[in-house]
Structure formats: structure tokens, C-alpha cells
């Protein structure tokens, strides 16, 4: 989140679609990562432990705003900052989009922690795709929703084939018993 006062505190590896753990890992103006409020259409989108509950698809988002300080009392319950997300709505005309983002292993570099441990690059393919459709609700001879009743349907899917490797260092058995010779 490129904004003054906002710092990513979680693991970058988990900042991806549908991964709500990665979406909760940020600090605003020095607050702890669990001190933030995330609102979708004015409704809280965090659990009691302050983790984000759900992440809307990008095609369903109309507006995204980060409030870092001097916000009014309407935004209570937080010691950090506030993220507000406003979803799109339908209109009198039908609109739609389709998209796909494909990340192929042939185009990716190895992770730095694996390079430092001398491990080879694991297989990694990520395919994110979806669509969004909106317009008036029209049911012939039943409902004519123009100018009053609209719909928006958004779908996003993720197909990921990858390992989640890591490198760790463990102390020698002698070190565990206090022998550092």
C-alpha cells in the first residue's frame, strides 16, 4: 500500500488474492498491525482478532481509501488507521469485464532465501481470473429495475501450483547442550 505512514508488516509471500492473513499485515502511523479497521461499504470487515474477513475482487471495487489520521468520530474502534472500500453498483446500462493474470514459473526468479541456502527454484504457476457484470434488474412482465434496482456480480478464482519452501538454520546438537567449542 503505497501511502505515507503505511508499512507492510506481514510476509509478502501471503499478499495475494483470497489470502486474508496477508491482507491484515500492515501498520498505519506506527500502530500495531491489529489496530486497523477495514470497512466495506461502511461495514466492518475484520474479526475480533482484527484479521480481515474477506477480500473483494478488484473488479468489484469502486473506491479504495486509507485514512491515516485526523479522521472523525464516525470511525471509532481503532488505534491505527482505517481502510475504506466502496463496492461498485449497477446502472441503467449493462457492463462487464473479464480478466486473467498468469504468472509462469519460467519467468520467475528463485526466492532470495532459497538462493542463499543453495536450493533450486521450486515449481510455481499462479493463475488468477474472473469477471464482473452489472446492470439493471430486468425480468419481463415482472420487474423493470431501470432507474431503481440494479445488480452487480463479481467472480474471481485463483489456481496456484507451487511449493511454499523456506530455509531454516538449526543449532548443532553440541550447541543445544552448551558445548560451543
VENBELZI-V757967 format. One record per residue. N is the residue number from 1. RES is the residue in one small letter. NEAR is the number of other C-alpha atoms within 10 Angstrom. Layout:
N/RES/NEAR + N/RES/NEAR
//
This chain:
1/x/9 + 2/x/7 + 3/x/10 + 4/x/10 + 5/x/15 + 6/x/19 + 7/x/17 + 8/x/17 + 9/x/14 + 10/x/16 + 11/x/12 + 12/x/11 + 13/x/9 + 14/x/14 + 15/x/16 + 16/x/14 + 17/x/17 + 18/x/17 + 19/x/15 + 20/x/17 + 21/x/16 + 22/x/20 + 23/x/21 + 24/x/23 + 25/x/21 + 26/x/22 + 27/x/20 + 28/x/26 + 29/x/14 + 30/x/14 + 31/x/17 + 32/x/15 + 33/x/20 + 34/x/20 + 35/x/20 + 36/x/25 + 37/x/26 + 38/x/22 + 39/x/19 + 40/x/18 + 41/x/13 + 42/x/12 + 43/x/11 + 44/x/15 + 45/x/19 + 46/x/19 + 47/x/11 + 48/x/7 + 49/x/8 + 50/x/17 + 51/x/21 + 52/x/23 + 53/x/16 + 54/x/16 + 55/x/15 + 56/x/15 + 57/x/17 + 58/x/16 + 59/x/20 + 60/x/21 + 61/x/15 + 62/x/11 + 63/x/12 + 64/x/13 + 65/x/11 + 66/x/17 + 67/x/17 + 68/x/17 + 69/x/12 + 70/x/7 + 71/x/11 + 72/x/7 + 73/x/7 + 74/x/7 + 75/x/13 + 76/x/11 + 77/x/11 + 78/x/14 + 79/x/16 + 80/x/21 + 81/x/28 + 82/x/22 + 83/x/17 + 84/x/20 + 85/x/22 + 86/x/15 + 87/x/17 + 88/x/17 + 89/x/15 + 90/x/17 + 91/x/19 + 92/x/16 + 93/x/10 + 94/x/14 + 95/x/13 + 96/x/13 + 97/x/11 + 98/x/13 + 99/x/11 + 100/x/13 + 101/x/11 + 102/x/13 + 103/x/14 + 104/x/12 + 105/x/16 + 106/x/9 + 107/x/9 + 108/x/12 + 109/x/10 + 110/x/15 + 111/x/14 + 112/x/12 + 113/x/13 + 114/x/16 + 115/x/13 + 116/x/9 + 117/x/12 + 118/x/10 + 119/x/15 + 120/x/10 + 121/x/15 + 122/x/14 + 123/x/14 + 124/x/17 + 125/x/16 + 126/x/15 + 127/x/14 + 128/x/16 + 129/x/15 + 130/x/17 + 131/x/17 + 132/x/18 + 133/x/17 + 134/x/21 + 135/x/20 + 136/x/22 + 137/x/20 + 138/x/14 + 139/x/9 + 140/x/7 + 141/x/6 + 142/x/7 + 143/x/11 + 144/x/14 + 145/x/16 + 146/x/14 + 147/x/10 + 148/x/10 + 149/x/15 + 150/x/19 + 151/x/17 + 152/x/19 + 153/x/15 + 154/x/19 + 155/x/15 + 156/x/19 + 157/x/14 + 158/x/16 + 159/x/11 + 160/x/13 + 161/x/12 + 162/x/12 + 163/x/11 + 164/x/9 + 165/x/11 + 166/x/11 + 167/x/12 + 168/x/7 + 169/x/6 + 170/x/7 + 171/x/7 + 172/x/10 + 173/x/9 + 174/x/10 + 175/x/11 + 176/x/10 + 177/x/8 + 178/x/8 + 179/x/9 + 180/x/8 + 181/x/5
//
